[in-house]
Amino acid sequence: MTSDEMNALMKAVMFYAPGDLRLMETPIPSAGPGEVVVKIKTALTCGTDFKAYRQGHPVLLAHTPSPFGHEMAGIISEVGAGVTWLREGERVVVLNSAPCDDCFFCEQGITELCENLELLNGAYAEYIRVPPQITRHNVHPLPEHLSFAEAALVEPFACALHAVDKMRLKPSETIAVIGAGNMARLLICALKAAGARVLVIGRNAERLRLATAAGADDVIDLSREPDAVAAVRRRTAGHRGADGVIEAVGKPETWSLSVAMVRKGGRVCLFGGCAAGAKVELETHRIHYNEIALFGVFHHRPSYVRQAIELLGNGAVPTELLIGGRISLEDLVSFFAENRDTNALKAAVIM
């Protein structure tokens, strides 16, 4: 980092309260031991950020004002003492978390449930200081041909890869995805990379068109086929239902629907997070006697991050179907206010 940068201020969007974002000027951070400072080139808006913007977040935004945003890529501007595997000037993607390596869950290999998971917010800023644990685990150099905007998709794509890995797919199995939003498109890409046949279920014609463009083998438009269970069975061998279902909406009614449309012996991945305190009604007789497996999937692991970088670098993700436009950091506050209740494509925030 140059002396001018060390003495200068940077622009950053801060979260003060639900619906209250502010563009501020704050000192450019410096790197401590084991840390790096990254000059952010592109951040991406995210559905999780919009949810936090509307209602806050008890963990990510527990102390306000708080840095905001978590999907980012940029260039290392400063390397702290002891960091020998990264260098100043390197193009990198920065992830929003890292495990501690020492707790019970890390020892079991389920690092996304780490009891001391280090979290990082602050993508909507010109610079970010990355703490040692994330620097060690989840700052990754980029292939030269991967743009900063494409690289910023690594975090959500790693979550999708986590879900698909938990499905334990067999070749050519039919997986139904409930929902056709941004995460559904990433799930489609992950499923196709794993060799699945993919059905996508939704109500919005444009989103279903994008699902097809992303690689879905068939789509079910609930405005035309309101009985989703029957529609899935019509599209599966022996009318048995899907081999697996990934719920990517996060509503109790679609959690219940996912159990109804899976075949005997099938698997249901409850990927979409419902609101805290939500209750779900499930047909226990069907789950028990049809041996249906239910499981939740949360977050990502460093191994899925590395896989996401490889697949994005290989062109396995049609990123143009996920990133809808470019805005400046100065436009971000108004962008969130204008789109708070929509499910728009991600916007690339160019610093």
N, C-alpha and C positions, 0 to 999 in steps of 0.2 A: 504494500500500500504506500502510495506517495505521501510526502509531508502535507501537500495540499489536501489530499483526501482525509488525512488524520485530523486536520483542523476544520474540516468542512462539516456542513449539515447535510442530511439526506431527507428526502420526502418519504413518508410512510403513512399508510392508512391505519388508523387505530379504531378499535371497537370500544365504545363507551357504554352502550346499553342497547337492548333490542331496538332496531331501527335507527340507531345513532352511530354512524361511521363518520370519522373526521380525518381529513388530510392534514398531517402535521409535519413539522420539521423537527428532527431529532439528530443528535450527534451520530456520525458514522461510527459503528462499533469497531473495536480492535480485537485481535485474536489473542486469547490467553493460551497457556500450555495445553496442548492436545486439541486445540480448536483451529478452525479456519474461518475466515470471513469471505463470503461469496457476494460478488456484485451480480445481483439478479438481472437477468436479461429478459426473461419471460415468466410470468405466472399465469395460471389458469383459474378462472372462476369455477366453482364446484357447487353441486347441490347441497353438500354438507355445510358449506359456508353460507348458502342462502338460508338453510334451516337455522343455523346459529344466528344469522342476522335477524331472523324473525323472532326467535324465542330465547336467544342466549344459549350458553352451554356451561353446565356445572363444573366441568373439568377444564376444557380448553380455554374457556373465557371466565374462569373463576375470579380472577383479579383484574379489575378494570382501572384505567384504560389498558387494553390488551392489544398486542400485535395481532394481525388478522391474515388469514390465507395460508394454504399449506401445500400447494402444488407448484413447484418452481424449478428452474434450471438457470445456470449462469456461469460466471467465470470466477475462479478463486483469485481474490485480490490480496489476501494475506494468509500466511501459514504460520501457526503458532509453534512454540518450542515443542520438540518431540514428534512432530508430524513429519514422517519421512516418506510416506507412500503417496502423498499428494504434493503438487507443486503450484506455485503462483503462476497464473495465466492459463491454468488447465480448465477446459470446458467440463462442467459437471452437472449432474442432477442431484438435488438435495432432497432426501426423504423427510417425512414429518415425525419420525419416531425411531427408536432403537431399543432393544432389550438390554437388561443389565448383565446377563450371562450367569448370574449366581443364585437366583431364586429357585424355588421348587419347580415352577413352570418352565423356566429356561432349561433346567436340567432334564426335564421331560421332552424337550424339543418343541414345545408349543409356546414359542417365544412371543406370539401375539397376545398371550395372556400374562405376560411378565408382570410381576407384582410391583416393579419399579420402572415401568415402561417410560422412557424419556420421550417427551412430546415437544414438538417445535411448531410454533405458529410465527407468521411474519413474512409470508411470501409477497404481500402487497407492499413492497418497500424497495428502495434502491439497493440496499445491502442487508445482509443478515449474518449474524454470528452463529456458528454451528457448534453446539456443545460437544465435548470430547467423545461421549458414547455414540452419538450420531455420526460424528466425523469418522470414527473408527469403523462403524458398521455400514453406514448408509449414505455416504457421499461417494458417488461413482463417476469415473470418467466416461465421456460420451464418445461413441463412434463419430468420426469427423462428418459423415454425411447426415447425421441426425440433427435436425434443427432444435433450437431451444424450446419452441412450442411443442414439438413432438415429444421431446424428452420429458417435459412437464407432465405428460400423460402416464409416466412410469408408475406413480403412486396408485391411481385408481386401477390401472391395468394389473398391477401386482395383486390388488384385492380380488379382482376377477379371476386371476390365475389360481389364487388360493381356493376360491369356491370350486372351481373346476377340478382341482386336484383332490379335494375332499369327496367329489362325486365318484371317484374310483371307476372311471369309464371303461367299458369294453368297446372294442371297435364297432363302429356304425350304430351304436345305441342312439335312440331317439330321446332327446332332452327338450322338455318344454320350458320356456322362459316366460314367466308372467311379468309383463311390463315391457315397454318399448322405449324407455328413456335412454339417457347417455350411458348409464352403467349397463343397461341391457345390451347395448351395442358392443361394449367391451367384453361382456360375457359371451356374446356370439363369436367374437374373434378368438377368445380363449377356447371355446368349445370346438370351433372348427379346426383350430390348431391341434386339438386332441383327437380329431377324427369323428366327432359326433354329427348326427343329423339333428338339426335345430328347428324347433317350432317356436314362434314368438306370438304371444297373445296380448292384444291391446285394443284400444278404442280410437286412437288418433290415426287417421289415414296417412298423414305425412310421416309420423314416427314409424309406422309400419313399413312405409316405403323405404325409409332409411335403414330399417332392420333388414329388409331384403338386400339392399345395396351393401350392407355390412357382411352378408353371407348367409342369412337365415334361409333355410330350405323351403319353408312355408310359413305363412302368417295367418292368424285367426283374428278377424276384425269382429269384435264383440257387438258392434253396432249392426252387423249383418247376421252373425251367428251368436246369439246371446247365451246359449247353453255351451259354456266353455268345455265342460267335461265331455259332452257328446261330440263336440267338434274335435277335441284331441283324440278321442277313441276312433273316430272315423278315419283319422290320419295315421293310425298305428296298426301294426300287424295283429290280426285276430281281434281287432277292436279292444285290445287289452288295456290300453292307456299307455302313457309315456313310461319309458324305463326310469327316467328321473325327471324331477321338476326343480327349477330354481326360481324361487319367489324373489322378485327384484322391485317390489313396490313398497312394502313396509306398511301394510294395513291388515288388521285382524281378519277381514273377510277374504283377502287373497291368501293369507296363511292357511285358512280353512280350505279354500279352493284347491290349493296345491296338493293337499292330502287326497282330495276327491278324484283328482285326475291322474294320479300315478298308478301303475299296474301293481299287481301282487308282487311282493318281493322287491319293490322299487325303492328309490331313495328320494328324499325331499330335502333340499338345501334351503333353509330359511335365511336368505341373504339380506333382504330388505328389513331394516330396523324399524319396529313399531315405536310409537310414543311410549315413554315411561309410564308404567301402570296399566298398559293395555292388556286386555284379557282376550283369549282366543278360544272358540268352541271347536272341538275336534271330535270326530266320530271314533271313539275308542275301540269299538268292536272291529272296525275295518283296520285300524292300525295293528291291533293285536293278532287277529286271525289271518290277515294278509301279509304279516311280517313286513310292515313298512318302516323303513328307517328314517328318522327325523334328526336333523342336526342344524345348528346355527353355524355361521361363519362370520368372523370378525377380523377386519384389518388385514395385515400382510406380514410376511417374514422376509428377512434379507435374501433368502434363496429365491423367493418369488420376485423380488425386485431385480435380481440379476437375470432371471428368465424374461422378465418384462423388457429389460433393456435389449436383450438379444432379439426378441421377436419384433420389437419396434424397429430395431436396426435392420432387420431382414425384410421389412415392408409387410409384415403379417397383419398390420392394423391400418385400415383406411382412415387415417387421421383427419382427412377433410370432412368426414361424416360426424366428427365429434367437436371440432373447433369451428365455431360459426363466424368469427370476425375478430377484429383487433380494436382495442381501446387503449388509451393512455392511462397511466396511474392517476392523472388529474381527473379523469372521467369516471373513475371507479365508484365513487360515492353516489353519483347520480345514476350510474348503471344499476347498482343494487336497488336503489329506491324505485326505479322504473320497472324492474323485472322481479320484484320480491315474490310475486305469486305465480311466476311462470316456470316452465321447465325448459328454458331455452338451451340451445347448444352452448358449450363452453365458449367463453371469450378469452382470447389471448391478451393479457395485459402486458404491453410493451413498455419497458422502462426507458 
